[in-house]
């Protein structure tokens, strides 16, 4: 994956959100989705500015 500033990325199955956070820091607009509520709660605590959905 080659995230570039200004790209829009959807991470389906984002899990712990580590990749989402890395992509966001590269300047991409990113959204994370996971089926587990506990994972989403954990990922939101890392960066509340990134949208995560169940």
C-alpha positions in Angstrom: 0.0 0.0 0.0 1.3 3.4 -0.9 -0.8 6.0 1.0 -0.4 9.5 -0.4 -1.6 12.9 0.8 -5.2 13.6 -0.3 -6.3 10.0 -1.0 -9.6 8.7 0.5 -9.3 5.2 2.0 -11.8 2.8 3.6 -10.3 0.1 5.9 -12.8 -2.7 6.2 -11.9 -4.9 9.1 -9.8 -2.3 10.7 -9.3 -4.3 13.9 -7.0 -2.4 16.3 -6.8 0.7 14.0 -3.0 0.7 13.8 -3.1 0.8 10.0 -5.8 3.4 9.9 -3.7 5.6 12.2 -0.6 5.2 10.0 -2.6 6.0 6.9 -4.1 9.1 8.5 -0.6 10.3 9.5 0.4 10.0 5.8 -2.2 12.7 5.0 -5.0 10.5 3.8 -8.7 10.8 4.6 -9.5 7.4 6.2 -12.5 5.7 7.7 -12.3 2.4 9.6 -15.0 -0.3 9.8 -15.0 -3.4 12.0 -17.8 -5.8 13.1 -16.7 -5.9 16.7 -17.8 -3.1 18.9 -14.9 -3.6 21.4 -12.4 -3.1 18.5 -14.1 0.1 17.5 -14.1 1.4 21.1 -10.4 0.6 21.4 -9.5 2.3 18.1 -11.5 5.5 18.9 -9.4 5.9 22.0 -6.2 6.1 19.8 -7.4 9.0 17.6 -10.9 10.4 18.2 -10.6 12.5 15.0 -10.7 9.4 12.7 -14.2 8.1 12.0 -14.8 4.4 12.9 -18.0 2.5 12.4 -19.4 -0.9 13.4 
